[in-house]
Amino acid sequence: MLISTTSYAQTISGSLSGKVVDTENRPVQYASVYVNEREINTYTTETGIFSLRQSQLGDEPVTLRISFVGKQTITKTIPKEAWNTPQIFVLQELSLTLENVNVSSERKKSDISNSAIIFDRQAIEQVQAYSLADILNNLPGKKMAAPDLQYRQNITLRSAVSGDPTQEANNSLGVAIYVDGFRQANDANMQTRNVGMRGLTGGAIINHKDPGTGNPAYDSPFGGLDIRNIPSDNIESIEVISGVASAKYGEITDGAIIIQRKAGETPYEFTMRMNGSSTNYSLSKGLNLGKKAGALNISMNYLNSIQDPRNSVKNYRRINGGLMWSVNMLSNLRNTLSLDYSYKKDNSKVDPDDNEQRATFSMDRRLSVTNRTSLSLQSPYLKNITLGMSFDKGYSNSYTQSQLNKAVEGVADKDTTGTYEGYYIPGNYLAIDHIIGEPYNFSANLSLDNNFNTGAVKHTVSLGGNFYVAGNSGQGVIADPKFPGANTDRTKSERPYNFDLQNNILNAGFYLQDKADYLLFNHLLTTNAGIRYDLQNGSASVQPRINLSYQLSKTWSLRAAYGLSAKAPGMSQRYPAPTYFDIPLLNVYNGNVNQSLYLVHTERVTHDNSKLKPSLSKQLELGASANYSFFTTSVYGYIKKNRDGFTSEKNFIQLVLPEYSYTPVEGGKPIYQATGNYKRYTGLTDNAITNNSQSDNYGIELFFSTKKIAAIQTSFNMNTSVGYSYYKNQGYEINEAGISFQEQGRKAWYGIFKASEFSQLDITTKISTDTHIPKLGFVVSVLADIYWKNRRNSLGRTGEPIAYLDKDGGYHAIEQFSPDNYDYGFLSPFSAKANSSQSPPFAYVNMSLRIAKEVKKKFRISVYAYNFLNLMPKYYNPIANSFTTYNNPVNVGGEIAFKF
């Protein structure tokens, strides 16, 4: 709503000024006023007034986007002849009673990317989300699912690699999550056991009682953030960037999630939601602190989820609280200070009926403080300066235990290479894996912005940089050799590993961005071009990025984007714990530990990952969009190539050690002595982290949505996603020959084979109908996910070795493999794997329902039903003699929200 008036202020020559009020004519202070063409952002004063000078705007009409938390956004183009006439903008309270309220996400061009997907507050509320994970399940290609709060959830974008832990970890690590302008980093997360023993993705604490879930890990040390820990209630908007982001954003290879939280004066808002044995409560309030003091936003959120309502053995609990103080310190100086606390605990307690006394928990708490200052200037060389700083400190505690009952065994406990006497422990003990971390992150961001014209070309230029430090001062891996863990290798065991002894991560980046608008053949061409320079883990990279948009007509436009990006390794990749090989040389046990001898050699293997490179991504995107009076549509195609991803590679280690003999001593410990002979020990495996992971990703995304059809008060939305990913490990696999071949004197002791490759094709369609009756404040949404194809292929490996290692570790290439070759022909069976394909033999659908009713704009009740038709397609595999069910049972939940 826009009303011309001169009642509140005098006309200011050469400026665009206005006043923002609510429906009761009260000024709205700190409302955001954004100029689309110039990417200028300002805020209203405590009296609701804003003013923009002509030197900031240029000479053409401008489009203002005026928004405020809990209000419906106004977008209005103001012609230059109307600039000297003050305007009044009336913001209506966001409500289901508004005629044009949007309850679904939108795909649109933004200042960050050509192909952004936006969730505004109403779309977020319609999801009835327990966490950010529930909202992002509505993205193209994602699977609709009932709320799952029992295990970690990472977000992946434009990648069809579900089911491969390494690729999922790399993709989610490359998705940056920004909250109010600050990246939420996971780089200092080191909650993993020994990588040398368990590989890249096998070291996180898991729930051994429930290994069949497919993703039982509680921590995410090598991937991105666990997004179920981010509540949805205090989020005002979410912008998902799966294409090429502007050069401003660093530490990103696979996309970005841009979250803006509520800021400014708001009523009390209380929300309660329930789903099975999960309950969630939130309370928030935005306080007006009076003249010149700004606004204070307070938010609290509590969630408790029990896995099985019949018992309370496994549960997940989350607590979040925050304060945000926003103030205009001067007419051109705005400051926002935030203080946030978060706590989560996954807890699997001892089942009274479990003789093994298995228990697992993972606890995290974090305190963060951020401050962002923005200064507007009238200089022809500089229009805005933004400085932001953020610091957070966390505490992570991961633990698992199980009772073991086995024979007496020898134990080694030295943390250096050498031969020594170990000792014996009873086989009946409580095995414990325990990790304590204290991660911390500091970041500083500076942005200098200006806009100007060069002839007929409008420029909006941004120059900036960022500095980032991450570290971990935790106690680390707490390992007592007297009680080795339940899943340790016979020749390997954990040793204490102090995180505080590792160096910090130091990364820095700089960028220059220019958004230029000009007419090409009388049609608007927008180029958003930038270049970024990053110094990550000592490795420098130059990352050009560009987003192009060409307006063919009032309805059609073409889009193109290209960009390079990089993500530095985190602390868990850079500083893996050493691997300790414990080789028994003599094991003389007679039932009395004081008269027994356990002679052992410990070999410490340390991997230097100081030169580990950042992972890289290169993406090309082409698209077109149309905006008609009745419908909008868009289609995007992309090619994304990821290189130098992180993976673990198995190595075999050989040791040649002296042989010993012993002399029994009656009533005492045997005496040992070297025989002068030596023995070769083989079959010792170790995992090292490398940059050998790569993937090629191709896809097409089609969107179609209609305006509301008045006769039935219903709008329709559809998106189809076709994604194909090809994954390859550029390293190799190594397998040891059998001992019989070694004893025969065959030359090949280790066969070297091509590493794993696979491809995956996903084709999905999401269809939704939103029936919105404003007079009743009523919305019904019916959603359908159609899974046309989900095929995973394990690609061709003939099983033929490409090389072999001899007993001394010498490398011998095999140009043409011959199974009749005496030296290496016997190696072929060791890694022979035929091509295999996994795919449902049919298409299937999942139907869900959401209903929301609002009463007098103060009370809202919502319900949803996942798979409300209880469609449970099954497939019987006669080869494996097993059934697969492709949907989960009906799941119903509800939500009640109050504003007062």
Protein Blocks (a to p, Z undefined) as FASTA:
>chain_A
ZZddfklbccdehiacdddddfkopacehiacddfklopacdddfkopacddfklnojad
cddddddehiacddddddfklmmpccddddddddfkbmklcfbdcddddfkbmkbccddf
klmmmnopabfklmmmmpghiacddddfkbccdddehiafehiaklmmmmmmmpccdeeh
iacdfklpccbcdfklnojmlmbccdfklmmnopacfbdfkbccdfklpcfklpfbdcdd
fbdcdfkbghifkbccdddddedjdddddddddehjaccddddddddebehklpaddddd
dddddfblkbckbccddddddddddddfbfkbccddddddddddddddddfklmnlpacd
ddddddddddddddddfbfkbcbdcddddddddddddddddddddddddddfbfbdcddd
dddddfbdcdddddddddddddddddddddddehjaccdddddddddddddfbebjaddf
klccfkbcfkbccddddfklpccdddddddddddddddeehiacddddddddddeehiac
ddddddddddfblmbccddddddddddddfklmmccdddddddfbdcdehiaklcccddd
dddddddfklpccddddddddddddddfkbccdddddddddehiacdddddddddddddd
ddddehiacddddehiacddehiacddddfkbccddddddddddddddfklopacddddd
ddddddddfbdcdddddfklmmnopablbdcdddddddddddddddddddddfknopacd
ddddddfbacddddddehiafbdcdfkopacddfbacfkbmklmmmmmmmgccddddddf
bdcddddddddddehhlaccddddehklopacddddfklopacdfbdcddddddddddZZ
